[in-house]
Amino acid sequence: MNKKTPPVVRKVWKKKIIADFVEEKNDGVTCFETTFKTQDKLSPWILDSGCSSHMTGDKKMFQQLQQYEGGIVKFGNNEGAKVTGKGSISINNGKVKLHDVFYVSGLKHNVFSISQICDRGHEVIFNKQGCEIKRVDSGKIVASGQRTSRNLYTLIESVEDSCMTMLIKQ
């Protein structure tokens, strides 16, 4: 990069994004194009065979949320929190839709109920590295999980390719 390179391109290049540049000398236009992976940095969904319903404390995740007085959810440390809403959430970039997800204000983790997903026509197969969630009727894998170093199974969020193109007139 030289001093004639527009400041926006110099700044992006300094962030070490791998990119392709095309420059037309006769019209003073620089084209910048790159492809990168995007992934939501949200809290992972923890798979729980002892939980009766999916639940989260993140209100922004809901596509549809209605008020619901669902009582108190009790945790392993004997503390409780109120269920104040119920709705639908899409995960894995919209590939999986969860219904009847409880909103629990203050809940710090997303909890994925094994019994609830099995009741909706899926099976969950665990092994020592991770797990797969399949439709019973078709055998199609709809989601997969990984086993963490703390022996929890979490859903693997899918990663999407994104493309960005920018034209800069000098």
Number of C-alpha atoms within 10 A of each C-alpha: 9 6 7 8 13 14 10 10 16 14 11 13 13 9 8 8 11 11 14 11 11 11 13 9 8 6 9 10 14 18 15 17 14 14 14 13 9 12 12 13 7 11 12 16 21 20 22 17 13 10 16 14 19 25 26 26 17 17 16 10 16 18 11 12 19 13 12 14 12 14 11 13 16 11 10 6 6 7 9 14 14 18 21 17 19 23 20 16 21 14 17 18 13 10 10 12 12 18 17 15 21 28 27 23 16 11 17 11 15 20 23 26 20 21 18 19 20 15 9 12 12 21 19 19 12 15 9 9 11 18 20 17 21 20 17 14 9 9 11 12 14 13 19 20 22 20 19 11 7 6 11 13 23 22 21 17 18 15 13 13 9 10 11 10 11 12 12 14 9 10
